[in-house]
């Protein structure tokens, strides 16, 4: 298997060393690591939030639903009503 020598700053090396399990190689630690997506930056997060925002058409549909009276909350009758405690 081919190898590649890399340089790490001491703090990075210490984190890697602490993550290393008994009998595991540094390559194993790196393979086990999970890195966030490359586009996890402020602008991509704001863009994703914008796509999830309520749209005017959603607000209009909710308003019509409420006005129709079907949006009223009701409470179902209790199945326990009228029964006496034993």
N, C-alpha and C positions, 0 to 999 in steps of 0.2 A: 504494500500500500504506500502510495506517495505521501510525503509529509511537507508541511510548509512551516517555516519558523516565523513567529510574529512577535512584536514587542508590545508589552502592556505597561501602562503606568501602574505604580504600586497599588493604588486603591482598587483598580480594576482586577489586578492579579489576586488581591486578598479576597475580593468578592467571589471570584471564580474558585479559589481554593476552599473557601467556606462552603460553597455549594457542592463541592465534590464529595461523593459518597465513598464509603470504604470499597476499595478495589476498582473504582471507576476512574477512567482516564479523563484528562481535561477535554479531549474530543467528545467524550460521552456527555460531559456537563454541557458543552456548547450545543450538542444535538438535542438535549433535553430542554434547553432554554426555549421560552416562548417570547417572541418579540411582537410588539403591536404593529398594526398595519402602517404602511408608509404614509398613508394619507390621514393619519390621526393628528391633524393640526387644527388650530382654531378655525381657519376658514372652512375646512371640510365639515367640521362639527356644526358650525353655524348654518352651512348650506343644508345639512341633513335635518337640522331642527326646523329650518324654514319649510322644508318639504312636509314635515309632520304638522305644521301649524294648521289651524282651522281656516278653511277657505270660505269666502263669501257665500258660495253656493251651499256649503254645509250649514252656515248660520241661517240662511234663508230657509232651508229644509227644516231645521229645528224650530224656527219661528212658526212656519206653517203647521207643523205637527202640534205645537203647543196651542195654537189658535183653533185647531180642529177639535180640541177637547180630548183627544186620545192621549195626550201627554199627561193627563191627570194621574196622580199616583193614587192607587187604591190599596186597601188592606183586605186581604182575603179573610173570610170568616175562619175562626179558629176551629179546628177539629175537636178541640178539648172543651169548648164552651158547652155549658149545660151539664157536663159530667161532674159528679160529686167525688171529692177525694175519699179514698178508702182508708 
